[in-house]
């Protein structure tokens, strides 16, 4: 196998686990493709509070099973996506959202990376400028050049 | 000089932040229910065939809702503390038997004793979801007006009784209905 083919195969293998991380999710019948889409999005967006670093789609904890059932029933009863999200936030707090909302409390969370990026750019800028100034300082003035030439000539005459 | 102290200062600040973070327990999610009316339910009672129990029945007094199950190991440890709390304060505690079977719940109570004022059966865990329960045991303190004032996640310890629950119960009893 040539190296390129090997590389491509390797990359393809990396994609494999993504499709098998889902928990054994119950099969549901949906009234419409839209409803199924909503259900899928919700179980990916909502957190399982027992195993906190998994969403409802990944988790097979009993609570996750119950919450998936709750979501399914609410959607069947005509609730839309926002209704379900509101219901969960009302009971479990904003922590239940895998993607935290942008508000005063989460300002640092969302803005933090950009602050650090700006800080980094500022430091980089300063370093580059400083470096430039030092390089400029190292260039010789015409008088220095003249002196150096004179010294070198003196040396070669002695030889 | 500044050049050397700036990174050091940043490092110390980061250490302080991380150290502070270590003290937080991520398992304790603050309940959005504090200060809100207790969610209603109408559930069958254990040991009382045909009768139901609802938070409205408890209106006018300070009471606790203790979520437990026979399969929950830490509920066993908590059971003695709950019994002691009732002995010390005479508080009415409603047990919410969460995702359990009646037979196993009764066997558990026969073995360890039944200190509860009444037990509501939430076999499917729907009331649990309505109350934002995500791990048993959990204990709610509800005031005379039917407002949730405290949620304790995890087993209540003797220490929690002294520092948290008993003082709160005394304060709430002093409030008007």
Interface residues (C-beta under 8 A of the other chain):
Chain A: X49 X50 X52 X62 X63 X66 X67 X70 X89 X90 X91 X92 X93 X95
Chain B: X26 X27 X29 X30 X31 X32 X33 X99 X124 X125 X126 X128 X129 X130 X131 X132 X134 X135
